[in-house]
């Protein structure tokens, strides 16, 4: 996802989906032969990197819960 998005609502929905997948996807990853991401890495991505994705007004489009 680009660091600056034109459609903040769509970007927020995409990041909400990825957040859900990070929280609930470990079993599916294992079933598909993948190694799940470590919890600390997932948390870092959600709380640090995703806050750098900005909408048209320069505001973060996603805030971690």
mmCIF file of the N, C-alpha and C atoms, coordinates in Angstrom:
data_MODEL
# 
_entry.id   MODEL 
# 
loop_
_atom_site.group_PDB 
_atom_site.id 
_atom_site.type_symbol 
_atom_site.label_atom_id 
_atom_site.label_alt_id 
_atom_site.label_comp_id 
_atom_site.label_asym_id 
_atom_site.label_entity_id 
_atom_site.label_seq_id 
_atom_site.pdbx_PDB_ins_code 
_atom_site.Cartn_x 
_atom_site.Cartn_y 
_atom_site.Cartn_z 
_atom_site.occupancy 
_atom_site.B_iso_or_equiv 
_atom_site.pdbx_formal_charge 
_atom_site.auth_seq_id 
_atom_site.auth_comp_id 
_atom_site.auth_asym_id 
_atom_site.auth_atom_id 
_atom_site.pdbx_PDB_model_num 
ATOM 1   N N  . UNK A 1 1  ? 0.847   -1.166  0.000  1.00 0.00 ? 1  UNK A N  1 
ATOM 2   C CA . UNK A 1 1  ? 0.000   0.000   0.000  1.00 0.00 ? 1  UNK A CA 1 
ATOM 3   C C  . UNK A 1 1  ? 0.898   1.237   0.000  1.00 0.00 ? 1  UNK A C  1 
ATOM 4   N N  . UNK A 1 2  ? 0.551   2.240   -0.785 1.00 0.00 ? 2  UNK A N  1 
ATOM 5   C CA . UNK A 1 2  ? 1.378   3.449   -0.803 1.00 0.00 ? 2  UNK A CA 1 
ATOM 6   C C  . UNK A 1 2  ? 1.293   4.197   0.530  1.00 0.00 ? 2  UNK A C  1 
ATOM 7   N N  . UNK A 1 3  ? 2.291   4.996   0.811  1.00 0.00 ? 3  UNK A N  1 
ATOM 8   C CA . UNK A 1 3  ? 2.323   5.761   2.054  1.00 0.00 ? 3  UNK A CA 1 
ATOM 9   C C  . UNK A 1 3  ? 1.269   6.866   2.066  1.00 0.00 ? 3  UNK A C  1 
ATOM 10  N N  . UNK A 1 4  ? 0.891   7.373   0.906  1.00 0.00 ? 4  UNK A N  1 
ATOM 11  C CA . UNK A 1 4  ? -0.148  8.394   0.785  1.00 0.00 ? 4  UNK A CA 1 
ATOM 12  C C  . UNK A 1 4  ? -1.243  7.835   -0.112 1.00 0.00 ? 4  UNK A C  1 
ATOM 13  N N  . UNK A 1 5  ? -2.457  7.806   0.405  1.00 0.00 ? 5  UNK A N  1 
ATOM 14  C CA . UNK A 1 5  ? -3.575  7.250   -0.353 1.00 0.00 ? 5  UNK A CA 1 
ATOM 15  C C  . UNK A 1 5  ? -4.607  8.332   -0.642 1.00 0.00 ? 5  UNK A C  1 
ATOM 16  N N  . UNK A 1 6  ? -5.311  8.174   -1.757 1.00 0.00 ? 6  UNK A N  1 
ATOM 17  C CA . UNK A 1 6  ? -6.375  9.113   -2.094 1.00 0.00 ? 6  UNK A CA 1 
ATOM 18  C C  . UNK A 1 6  ? -7.688  8.748   -1.431 1.00 0.00 ? 6  UNK A C  1 
ATOM 19  N N  . UNK A 1 7  ? -7.947  7.455   -1.262 1.00 0.00 ? 7  UNK A N  1 
ATOM 20  C CA . UNK A 1 7  ? -9.194  6.984   -0.672 1.00 0.00 ? 7  UNK A CA 1 
ATOM 21  C C  . UNK A 1 7  ? -8.904  6.432   0.717  1.00 0.00 ? 7  UNK A C  1 
ATOM 22  N N  . UNK A 1 8  ? -8.986  7.311   1.718  1.00 0.00 ? 8  UNK A N  1 
ATOM 23  C CA . UNK A 1 8  ? -8.647  6.928   3.086  1.00 0.00 ? 8  UNK A CA 1 
ATOM 24  C C  . UNK A 1 8  ? -9.583  5.844   3.614  1.00 0.00 ? 8  UNK A C  1 
ATOM 25  N N  . UNK A 1 9  ? -10.857 5.912   3.261  1.00 0.00 ? 9  UNK A N  1 
ATOM 26  C CA . UNK A 1 9  ? -11.817 4.912   3.749  1.00 0.00 ? 9  UNK A CA 1 
ATOM 27  C C  . UNK A 1 9  ? -11.476 3.523   3.216  1.00 0.00 ? 9  UNK A C  1 
ATOM 28  N N  . UNK A 1 10 ? -11.136 3.423   1.949  1.00 0.00 ? 10 UNK A N  1 
ATOM 29  C CA . UNK A 1 10 ? -10.775 2.130   1.362  1.00 0.00 ? 10 UNK A CA 1 
ATOM 30  C C  . UNK A 1 10 ? -9.480  1.604   1.982  1.00 0.00 ? 10 UNK A C  1 
ATOM 31  N N  . UNK A 1 11 ? -8.506  2.481   2.193  1.00 0.00 ? 11 UNK A N  1 
ATOM 32  C CA . UNK A 1 11 ? -7.249  2.064   2.814  1.00 0.00 ? 11 UNK A CA 1 
ATOM 33  C C  . UNK A 1 11 ? -7.490  1.571   4.232  1.00 0.00 ? 11 UNK A C  1 
ATOM 34  N N  . UNK A 1 12 ? -8.339  2.261   4.963  1.00 0.00 ? 12 UNK A N  1 
ATOM 35  C CA . UNK A 1 12 ? -8.650  1.852   6.336  1.00 0.00 ? 12 UNK A CA 1 
ATOM 36  C C  . UNK A 1 12 ? -9.294  0.465   6.350  1.00 0.00 ? 12 UNK A C  1 
ATOM 37  N N  . UNK A 1 13 ? -10.220 0.214   5.444  1.00 0.00 ? 13 UNK A N  1 
ATOM 38  C CA . UNK A 1 13 ? -10.865 -1.096  5.375  1.00 0.00 ? 13 UNK A CA 1 
ATOM 39  C C  . UNK A 1 13 ? -9.864  -2.194  5.031  1.00 0.00 ? 13 UNK A C  1 
ATOM 40  N N  . UNK A 1 14 ? -8.933  -1.908  4.130  1.00 0.00 ? 14 UNK A N  1 
ATOM 41  C CA . UNK A 1 14 ? -7.905  -2.894  3.782  1.00 0.00 ? 14 UNK A CA 1 
ATOM 42  C C  . UNK A 1 14 ? -7.032  -3.196  4.990  1.00 0.00 ? 14 UNK A C  1 
ATOM 43  N N  . UNK A 1 15 ? -6.634  -2.167  5.729  1.00 0.00 ? 15 UNK A N  1 
ATOM 44  C CA . UNK A 1 15 ? -5.794  -2.378  6.900  1.00 0.00 ? 15 UNK A CA 1 
ATOM 45  C C  . UNK A 1 15 ? -6.557  -3.074  8.018  1.00 0.00 ? 15 UNK A C  1 
ATOM 46  N N  . UNK A 1 16 ? -7.856  -2.815  8.144  1.00 0.00 ? 16 UNK A N  1 
ATOM 47  C CA . UNK A 1 16 ? -8.671  -3.551  9.119  1.00 0.00 ? 16 UNK A CA 1 
ATOM 48  C C  . UNK A 1 16 ? -8.709  -5.033  8.765  1.00 0.00 ? 16 UNK A C  1 
ATOM 49  N N  . UNK A 1 17 ? -8.815  -5.350  7.476  1.00 0.00 ? 17 UNK A N  1 
ATOM 50  C CA . UNK A 1 17 ? -8.798  -6.754  7.058  1.00 0.00 ? 17 UNK A CA 1 
ATOM 51  C C  . UNK A 1 17 ? -7.462  -7.398  7.398  1.00 0.00 ? 17 UNK A C  1 
ATOM 52  N N  . UNK A 1 18 ? -6.358  -6.729  7.076  1.00 0.00 ? 18 UNK A N  1 
ATOM 53  C CA . UNK A 1 18 ? -5.049  -7.291  7.381  1.00 0.00 ? 18 UNK A CA 1 
ATOM 54  C C  . UNK A 1 18 ? -4.854  -7.451  8.884  1.00 0.00 ? 18 UNK A C  1 
ATOM 55  N N  . UNK A 1 19 ? -5.364  -6.519  9.669  1.00 0.00 ? 19 UNK A N  1 
ATOM 56  C CA . UNK A 1 19 ? -5.286  -6.639  11.117 1.00 0.00 ? 19 UNK A CA 1 
ATOM 57  C C  . UNK A 1 19 ? -6.035  -7.885  11.582 1.00 0.00 ? 19 UNK A C  1 
ATOM 58  N N  . UNK A 1 20 ? -7.221  -8.100  11.043 1.00 0.00 ? 20 UNK A N  1 
ATOM 59  C CA . UNK A 1 20 ? -7.994  -9.298  11.367 1.00 0.00 ? 20 UNK A CA 1 
ATOM 60  C C  . UNK A 1 20 ? -7.218  -10.551 10.960 1.00 0.00 ? 20 UNK A C  1 
ATOM 61  N N  . UNK A 1 21 ? -6.628  -10.535 9.769  1.00 0.00 ? 21 UNK A N  1 
ATOM 62  C CA . UNK A 1 21 ? -5.876  -11.696 9.291  1.00 0.00 ? 21 UNK A CA 1 
ATOM 63  C C  . UNK A 1 21 ? -4.671  -11.972 10.185 1.00 0.00 ? 21 UNK A C  1 
ATOM 64  N N  . UNK A 1 22 ? -3.985  -10.920 10.629 1.00 0.00 ? 22 UNK A N  1 
ATOM 65  C CA . UNK A 1 22 ? -2.857  -11.112 11.544 1.00 0.00 ? 22 UNK A CA 1 
ATOM 66  C C  . UNK A 1 22 ? -3.328  -11.751 12.841 1.00 0.00 ? 22 UNK A C  1 
ATOM 67  N N  . UNK A 1 23 ? -4.502  -11.344 13.308 1.00 0.00 ? 23 UNK A N  1 
ATOM 68  C CA . UNK A 1 23 ? -5.013  -11.858 14.578 1.00 0.00 ? 23 UNK A CA 1 
ATOM 69  C C  . UNK A 1 23 ? -5.550  -13.283 14.467 1.00 0.00 ? 23 UNK A C  1 
ATOM 70  N N  . UNK A 1 24 ? -6.123  -13.638 13.318 1.00 0.00 ? 24 UNK A N  1 
ATOM 71  C CA . UNK A 1 24 ? -6.818  -14.924 13.178 1.00 0.00 ? 24 UNK A CA 1 
ATOM 72  C C  . UNK A 1 24 ? -6.220  -15.873 12.143 1.00 0.00 ? 24 UNK A C  1 
ATOM 73  N N  . UNK A 1 25 ? -5.113  -15.509 11.514 1.00 0.00 ? 25 UNK A N  1 
ATOM 74  C CA . UNK A 1 25 ? -4.628  -16.280 10.376 1.00 0.00 ? 25 UNK A CA 1 
ATOM 75  C C  . UNK A 1 25 ? -3.539  -17.307 10.626 1.00 0.00 ? 25 UNK A C  1 
ATOM 76  N N  . UNK A 1 26 ? -3.076  -17.443 11.863 1.00 0.00 ? 26 UNK A N  1 
ATOM 77  C CA . UNK A 1 26 ? -1.970  -18.366 12.111 1.00 0.00 ? 26 UNK A CA 1 
ATOM 78  C C  . UNK A 1 26 ? -2.310  -19.806 11.737 1.00 0.00 ? 26 UNK A C  1 
ATOM 79  N N  . UNK A 1 27 ? -3.497  -20.258 12.086 1.00 0.00 ? 27 UNK A N  1 
ATOM 80  C CA . UNK A 1 27 ? -3.878  -21.643 11.771 1.00 0.00 ? 27 UNK A CA 1 
ATOM 81  C C  . UNK A 1 27 ? -3.928  -21.858 10.263 1.00 0.00 ? 27 UNK A C  1 
ATOM 82  N N  . UNK A 1 28 ? -4.494  -20.904 9.534  1.00 0.00 ? 28 UNK A N  1 
ATOM 83  C CA . UNK A 1 28 ? -4.565  -21.028 8.077  1.00 0.00 ? 28 UNK A CA 1 
ATOM 84  C C  . UNK A 1 28 ? -3.166  -21.034 7.471  1.00 0.00 ? 28 UNK A C  1 
ATOM 85  N N  . UNK A 1 29 ? -2.277  -20.208 7.997  1.00 0.00 ? 29 UNK A N  1 
ATOM 86  C CA . UNK A 1 29 ? -0.900  -20.175 7.492  1.00 0.00 ? 29 UNK A CA 1 
ATOM 87  C C  . UNK A 1 29 ? -0.250  -21.544 7.662  1.00 0.00 ? 29 UNK A C  1 
ATOM 88  N N  . UNK A 1 30 ? -0.411  -22.128 8.847  1.00 0.00 ? 30 UNK A N  1 
ATOM 89  C CA . UNK A 1 30 ? 0.177   -23.452 9.093  1.00 0.00 ? 30 UNK A CA 1 
ATOM 90  C C  . UNK A 1 30 ? -0.407  -24.505 8.151  1.00 0.00 ? 30 UNK A C  1 
ATOM 91  N N  . UNK A 1 31 ? -1.729  -24.475 7.958  1.00 0.00 ? 31 UNK A N  1 
ATOM 92  C CA . UNK A 1 31 ? -2.394  -25.438 7.073  1.00 0.00 ? 31 UNK A CA 1 
ATOM 93  C C  . UNK A 1 31 ? -1.883  -25.332 5.638  1.00 0.00 ? 31 UNK A C  1 
ATOM 94  N N  . UNK A 1 32 ? -1.501  -24.138 5.235  1.00 0.00 ? 32 UNK A N  1 
ATOM 95  C CA . UNK A 1 32 ? -1.012  -23.908 3.876  1.00 0.00 ? 32 UNK A CA 1 
ATOM 96  C C  . UNK A 1 32 ? 0.496   -24.094 3.750  1.00 0.00 ? 32 UNK A C  1 
ATOM 97  N N  . UNK A 1 33 ? 1.135   -24.482 4.857  1.00 0.00 ? 33 UNK A N  1 
ATOM 98  C CA . UNK A 1 33 ? 2.570   -24.735 4.814  1.00 0.00 ? 33 UNK A CA 1 
ATOM 99  C C  . UNK A 1 33 ? 3.435   -23.507 5.031  1.00 0.00 ? 33 UNK A C  1 
ATOM 100 N N  . UNK A 1 34 ? 2.848   -22.439 5.558  1.00 0.00 ? 34 UNK A N  1 
ATOM 101 C CA . UNK A 1 34 ? 3.602   -21.220 5.834  1.00 0.00 ? 34 UNK A CA 1 
ATOM 102 C C  . UNK A 1 34 ? 3.902   -21.121 7.322  1.00 0.00 ? 34 UNK A C  1 
ATOM 103 N N  . UNK A 1 35 ? 4.902   -20.348 7.647  1.00 0.00 ? 35 UNK A N  1 
ATOM 104 C CA . UNK A 1 35 ? 5.229   -20.065 9.035  1.00 0.00 ? 35 UNK A CA 1 
ATOM 105 C C  . UNK A 1 35 ? 4.500   -18.781 9.419  1.00 0.00 ? 35 UNK A C  1 
ATOM 106 N N  . UNK A 1 36 ? 3.695   -18.809 10.483 1.00 0.00 ? 36 UNK A N  1 
ATOM 107 C CA . UNK A 1 36 ? 3.026   -17.574 10.904 1.00 0.00 ? 36 UNK A CA 1 
ATOM 108 C C  . UNK A 1 36 ? 4.039   -16.516 11.332 1.00 0.00 ? 36 UNK A C  1 
ATOM 109 N N  . UNK A 1 37 ? 3.667   -15.279 11.155 1.00 0.00 ? 37 UNK A N  1 
ATOM 110 C CA . UNK A 1 37 ? 4.528   -14.186 11.595 1.00 0.00 ? 37 UNK A CA 1 
ATOM 111 C C  . UNK A 1 37 ? 4.580   -14.177 13.115 1.00 0.00 ? 37 UNK A C  1 
ATOM 112 N N  . UNK A 1 38 ? 5.732   -13.892 13.692 1.00 0.00 ? 38 UNK A N  1 
ATOM 113 C CA . UNK A 1 38 ? 5.820   -13.796 15.148 1.00 0.00 ? 38 UNK A CA 1 
ATOM 114 C C  . UNK A 1 38 ? 4.908   -12.669 15.668 1.00 0.00 ? 38 UNK A C  1 
ATOM 115 N N  . UNK A 1 39 ? 4.308   -12.853 16.838 1.00 0.00 ? 39 UNK A N  1 
ATOM 116 C CA . UNK A 1 39 ? 3.409   -11.826 17.385 1.00 0.00 ? 39 UNK A CA 1 
ATOM 117 C C  . UNK A 1 39 ? 4.056   -10.451 17.490 1.00 0.00 ? 39 UNK A C  1 
ATOM 118 N N  . UNK A 1 40 ? 5.315   -10.387 17.867 1.00 0.00 ? 40 UNK A N  1 
ATOM 119 C CA . UNK A 1 40 ? 5.974   -9.089  18.004 1.00 0.00 ? 40 UNK A CA 1 
ATOM 120 C C  . UNK A 1 40 ? 6.098   -8.372  16.658 1.00 0.00 ? 40 UNK A C  1 
ATOM 121 N N  . UNK A 1 41 ? 6.311   -9.131  15.601 1.00 0.00 ? 41 UNK A N  1 
ATOM 122 C CA . UNK A 1 41 ? 6.411   -8.537  14.261 1.00 0.00 ? 41 UNK A CA 1 
ATOM 123 C C  . UNK A 1 41 ? 5.042   -8.019  13.832 1.00 0.00 ? 41 UNK A C  1 
ATOM 124 N N  . UNK A 1 42 ? 4.011   -8.813  14.039 1.00 0.00 ? 42 UNK A N  1 
ATOM 125 C CA . UNK A 1 42 ? 2.659   -8.375  13.680 1.00 0.00 ? 42 UNK A CA 1 
ATOM 126 C C  . UNK A 1 42 ? 2.296   -7.098  14.426 1.00 0.00 ? 42 UNK A C  1 
ATOM 127 N N  . UNK A 1 43 ? 2.596   -7.048  15.707 1.00 0.00 ? 43 UNK A N  1 
ATOM 128 C CA . UNK A 1 43 ? 2.278   -5.865  16.509 1.00 0.00 ? 43 UNK A CA 1 
ATOM 129 C C  . UNK A 1 43 ? 3.060   -4.649  16.026 1.00 0.00 ? 43 UNK A C  1 
ATOM 130 N N  . UNK A 1 44 ? 4.311   -4.843  15.681 1.00 0.00 ? 44 UNK A N  1 
ATOM 131 C CA . UNK A 1 44 ? 5.133   -3.739  15.166 1.00 0.00 ? 44 UNK A CA 1 
ATOM 132 C C  . UNK A 1 44 ? 4.539   -3.187  13.874 1.00 0.00 ? 44 UNK A C  1 
ATOM 133 N N  . UNK A 1 45 ? 4.154   -4.065  12.968 1.00 0.00 ? 45 UNK A N  1 
ATOM 134 C CA . UNK A 1 45 ? 3.567   -3.627  11.700 1.00 0.00 ? 45 UNK A CA 1 
ATOM 135 C C  . UNK A 1 45 ? 2.302   -2.810  11.955 1.00 0.00 ? 45 UNK A C  1 
ATOM 136 N N  . UNK A 1 46 ? 1.428   -3.329  12.794 1.00 0.00 ? 46 UNK A N  1 
ATOM 137 C CA . UNK A 1 46 ? 0.144   -2.662  13.047 1.00 0.00 ? 46 UNK A CA 1 
ATOM 138 C C  . UNK A 1 46 ? 0.326   -1.324  13.752 1.00 0.00 ? 46 UNK A C  1 
ATOM 139 N N  . UNK A 1 47 ? 1.167   -1.278  14.776 1.00 0.00 ? 47 UNK A N  1 
ATOM 140 C CA . UNK A 1 47 ? 1.271   -0.056  15.579 1.00 0.00 ? 47 UNK A CA 1 
ATOM 141 C C  . UNK A 1 47 ? 2.262   0.968   15.052 1.00 0.00 ? 47 UNK A C  1 
ATOM 142 N N  . UNK A 1 48 ? 3.243   0.525   14.271 1.00 0.00 ? 48 UNK A N  1 
ATOM 143 C CA . UNK A 1 48 ? 4.271   1.459   13.812 1.00 0.00 ? 48 UNK A CA 1 
ATOM 144 C C  . UNK A 1 48 ? 4.170   1.777   12.322 1.00 0.00 ? 48 UNK A C  1 
ATOM 145 N N  . UNK A 1 49 ? 4.140   0.754   11.481 1.00 0.00 ? 49 UNK A N  1 
ATOM 146 C CA . UNK A 1 49 ? 4.176   0.997   10.035 1.00 0.00 ? 49 UNK A CA 1 
ATOM 147 C C  . UNK A 1 49 ? 2.845   1.510   9.501  1.00 0.00 ? 49 UNK A C  1 
ATOM 148 N N  . UNK A 1 50 ? 1.753   0.910   9.932  1.00 0.00 ? 50 UNK A N  1 
ATOM 149 C CA . UNK A 1 50 ? 0.463   1.307   9.363  1.00 0.00 ? 50 UNK A CA 1 
ATOM 150 C C  . UNK A 1 50 ? 0.081   2.725   9.727  1.00 0.00 ? 50 UNK A C  1 
ATOM 151 N N  . UNK A 1 51 ? 0.607   3.261   10.821 1.00 0.00 ? 51 UNK A N  1 
ATOM 152 C CA . UNK A 1 51 ? 0.303   4.648   11.171 1.00 0.00 ? 51 UNK A CA 1 
ATOM 153 C C  . UNK A 1 51 ? 0.990   5.631   10.226 1.00 0.00 ? 51 UNK A C  1 
ATOM 154 N N  . UNK A 1 52 ? 1.915   5.131   9.405  1.00 0.00 ? 52 UNK A N  1 
ATOM 155 C CA . UNK A 1 52 ? 2.592   5.988   8.434  1.00 0.00 ? 52 UNK A CA 1 
ATOM 156 C C  . UNK A 1 52 ? 1.817   6.123   7.129  1.00 0.00 ? 52 UNK A C  1 
ATOM 157 N N  . UNK A 1 53 ? 0.735   5.365   6.964  1.00 0.00 ? 53 UNK A N  1 
ATOM 158 C CA . UNK A 1 53 ? -0.095  5.457   5.754  1.00 0.00 ? 53 UNK A CA 1 
ATOM 159 C C  . UNK A 1 53 ? -1.079  6.596   5.978  1.00 0.00 ? 53 UNK A C  1 
ATOM 160 N N  . UNK A 1 54 ? -0.982  7.597   5.133  1.00 0.00 ? 54 UNK A N  1 
ATOM 161 C CA . UNK A 1 54 ? -1.724  8.839   5.334  1.00 0.00 ? 54 UNK A CA 1 
ATOM 162 C C  . UNK A 1 54 ? -2.773  9.064   4.258  1.00 0.00 ? 54 UNK A C  1 
ATOM 163 N N  . UNK A 1 55 ? -3.880  9.671   4.678  1.00 0.00 ? 55 UNK A N  1 
ATOM 164 C CA . UNK A 1 55 ? -4.951  10.036  3.760  1.00 0.00 ? 55 UNK A CA 1 
ATOM 165 C C  . UNK A 1 55 ? -4.633  11.349  3.065  1.00 0.00 ? 55 UNK A C  1 
ATOM 166 N N  . UNK A 1 56 ? -5.574  11.831  2.248  1.00 0.00 ? 56 UNK A N  1 
ATOM 167 C CA . UNK A 1 56 ? -5.344  13.059  1.473  1.00 0.00 ? 56 UNK A CA 1 
ATOM 168 C C  . UNK A 1 56 ? -5.033  14.283  2.326  1.00 0.00 ? 56 UNK A C  1 
ATOM 169 N N  . UNK A 1 57 ? -5.560  14.330  3.546  1.00 0.00 ? 57 UNK A N  1 
ATOM 170 C CA . UNK A 1 57 ? -5.310  15.476  4.423  1.00 0.00 ? 57 UNK A CA 1 
ATOM 171 C C  . UNK A 1 57 ? -4.075  15.307  5.297  1.00 0.00 ? 57 UNK A C  1 
ATOM 172 N N  . UNK A 1 58 ? -3.328  14.210  5.105  1.00 0.00 ? 58 UNK A N  1 
ATOM 173 C CA . UNK A 1 58 ? -2.136  13.977  5.892  1.00 0.00 ? 58 UNK A CA 1 
ATOM 174 C C  . UNK A 1 58 ? -2.367  13.246  7.198  1.00 0.00 ? 58 UNK A C  1 
ATOM 175 N N  . UNK A 1 59 ? -3.607  12.797  7.415  1.00 0.00 ? 59 UNK A N  1 
ATOM 176 C CA . UNK A 1 59 ? -3.942  12.090  8.657  1.00 0.00 ? 59 UNK A CA 1 
ATOM 177 C C  . UNK A 1 59 ? -3.735  10.596  8.495  1.00 0.00 ? 59 UNK A C  1 
ATOM 178 N N  . UNK A 1 60 ? -3.306  9.900   9.548  1.00 0.00 ? 60 UNK A N  1 
ATOM 179 C CA . UNK A 1 60 ? -3.197  8.442   9.464  1.00 0.00 ? 60 UNK A CA 1 
ATOM 180 C C  . UNK A 1 60 ? -4.576  7.837   9.181  1.00 0.00 ? 60 UNK A C  1 
ATOM 181 N N  . UNK A 1 61 ? -4.636  6.849   8.298  1.00 0.00 ? 61 UNK A N  1 
ATOM 182 C CA . UNK A 1 61 ? -5.927  6.248   7.963  1.00 0.00 ? 61 UNK A CA 1 
ATOM 183 C C  . UNK A 1 61 ? -6.297  5.125   8.908  1.00 0.00 ? 61 UNK A C  1 
ATOM 184 N N  . UNK A 1 62 ? -5.331  4.650   9.731  1.00 0.00 ? 62 UNK A N  1 
ATOM 185 C CA . UNK A 1 62 ? -5.606  3.517   10.617 1.00 0.00 ? 62 UNK A CA 1 
ATOM 186 C C  . UNK A 1 62 ? -4.923  3.733   11.952 1.00 0.00 ? 62 UNK A C  1 
ATOM 187 N N  . UNK A 1 63 ? -5.658  3.533   13.006 1.00 0.00 ? 63 UNK A N  1 
ATOM 188 C CA . UNK A 1 63 ? -5.106  3.591   14.356 1.00 0.00 ? 63 UNK A CA 1 
ATOM 189 C C  . UNK A 1 63 ? -5.324  2.225   15.004 1.00 0.00 ? 63 UNK A C  1 
ATOM 190 N N  . UNK A 1 64 ? -4.265  1.630   15.511 1.00 0.00 ? 64 UNK A N  1 
ATOM 191 C CA . UNK A 1 64 ? -4.364  0.336   16.185 1.00 0.00 ? 64 UNK A CA 1 
ATOM 192 C C  . UNK A 1 64 ? -5.201  0.477   17.449 1.00 0.00 ? 64 UNK A C  1 
ATOM 193 N N  . UNK A 1 65 ? -5.920  -0.584  17.752 1.00 0.00 ? 65 UNK A N  1 
ATOM 194 C CA . UNK A 1 65 ? -6.742  -0.578  18.965 1.00 0.00 ? 65 UNK A CA 1 
ATOM 195 C C  . UNK A 1 65 ? -5.904  -0.782  20.190 1.00 0.00 ? 65 UNK A C  1 
# 
